[in-house]
Amino acid sequence: MTDITIPLIALSCAPPGNYPSTDKFLISTATVNRDGSFNANGSQVGVFAGAKARFTYSFTGYFQGMNSRGEATASGIFREDIVFTDSAPHVCTSNEQSWTANRTG
């Protein structure tokens, strides 16, 4: 699989402050195993809410086969953690969230 994108991830931050409530991530590739499972991780350094931060992503799932409409289906769990690298200790996280997808056509 390539170009795994989750465009709208709900975040909670601690300590509370003036942070965006959402973020997005992109993982370039994930290898699909023979049993239909896959796992991908990524990290990068950037800026969030005006401060330097390290972003860490995880994305796991499993292809289940076809649904009753003949669409390929998959589901799994993703997580994003943002650890600020400026002077104040604070983090934002999506915690684990489930996802599902169908492919038509």
N, C-alpha and C positions, 0 to 999 in steps of 0.2 A: 504494500500500500504506500502511496506517496501523498504528500501535501495534506496532512491531517490538520484541519483547522476547526477550532471551536471559537466562533466570533463573539460570543456574549457569555462570559463567565461571572456569576454572582460571587462577590467577595465579602468577607468580614475581616475587620482589622482590629488589632490590639496594640497599644491602647487606642481607644476611640479617638478619632480626629477627622480632619477634612481630607478624606481620601475618595477617589472615584469608587463607585459601588460595583463596577464591572471592569473586566479586562478581556483579552483574547489571547490565544496562543496558536502556534504553528509548529508541528513536528514534521520534519521532512520525510522520514521513512519509518516504516514498521514492517518487520518480517512476519509473514503469516506461516505458522507451523502446520505440520501435516494434519493435526487434529482440528484446525480452524481457529486456533487461539492466536493472539498477537499481543505484544507488549512493546511500548516505545517510551523512552524518557528523553528529556531535553533540559538544557539550562542555558541561560545567557545573562549577561550583565547589561543593565540599561537604566532608565529613569522612570520612576512611577511617582505620581503626586509631587513632582518637582524635586525628588531626592534620588540619589544613586541607590540601586537595588540589584539583587540577584533573583532571577526568576527561575523556578524549577517546575517542570511539568512531568506528569506521568499519565499514560493512556493505555488501558488494557481492554481486551474484549475477546469476543468469540463469534464466528460466523455460525448461525443456527441453521441455515438452509433456506428454503422457500416458505413463504406464508401462503395462506389460502388464495391470494390473488396472484400467485406466481412471482412475487417480488423477493429478491434475495434480502435476508435480514441479518443484522448484527446488533450486538449490545455489549455494554461493558461499563467501566468506571474510569473517570478521569479526576485529576487533582492538579491544582496550581498553588504554589507557595511563593510568596514574595517576601524576601528578607531585606530590609533596608540596611545599607552599608554606610550610612552617614553616622553621626555621633549618637543619635538617640536610638535605643533598642525598640524597634517596632516591626510588626509583621502583618501581612495580609494573607488569607488563605481562602480557597474555595471549599476546603474540606473535600471529602470524596463525594462525587456526584455521579449519578448514573446517566447513561446516554443510550439511545437506540437509533437505528438507521435502517431504511429500506432503499433498495435500488430498483428502479423501474426501467422499463424499456429494454 
